[in-house]
Amino acid sequence: MQQVVLPIKDSNVLKEVQDTLLNNFKAGRRNYTVFQVGKATLLRVSDVMRLKQADIFNPDGSIKQNA
């Protein structure tokens, strides 16, 4: 069975989801960060969770331009 996932278009709902992720769970900060990275990059949660530090940062610590 395939699940249909739709984007959150209502800014009030988006704010509520962000607040819930940040404040209502033991791993709130992690969940909030995963959500924010997914929102900014349009990656799925499973793709965000597979990211490694080397995927984002250059060896000198600077952020990659085209990760």
N, C-alpha and C positions, 0 to 999 in steps of 0.2 A: 504494500500500500504506500503510495507516494503522498507526502504531506505538502500542501500548498502553503507557502510562507509569503505574506504580503508585507510591503514596507510600511513603516509607521509614518503617516503623513500629518497627523495632528500634533502640533507642537506641545500641547498640554499633556497628551499621552506620552510623548517622548520624554518630557521632563519627569513625569511620574515614574516611568520605567527607570530612568537614570537615578532618581532619588531612592527608589526601591532597591536597586542593585547596590547602591553605595551604602545604604543604612540598615537594611533588614536581614542581612545574611552574614554569617561568620567570615566568609571570604568576599565580603562586599567590595573592597577596594580592587581586588583582582578581577572580579566579575565586571565591575564598572570599567576598568581599564580595557578588558577584552572587548566590551561593548563599544567603547569609544574608538579603539583601534579599528574594529570592524566597520564602524560608521564612517570613519575617515578614509579608509582604504577600499571599502566595498568588498572586503573579503568575508567569507563565511567564518563562523566561529571555529569550525574544525581547521580551517586554513590558518587563522590567527594563532590557534593553540600549537600549531606545528612550527611557527616561526622560531628561529634561533637568533641569538645575539649577532652572529656573523651575517645574518640576512639583512640586518638593519644598520650595523655600524662597520666602518672601515677599521683596519688594524690600528690606526692612530686614534681611534675613539670618535672620530667625526661621523656624522650621519650620512649614509649613502644617498646620493641624489636620485638614483634610479634603482631602487631595491627590487 
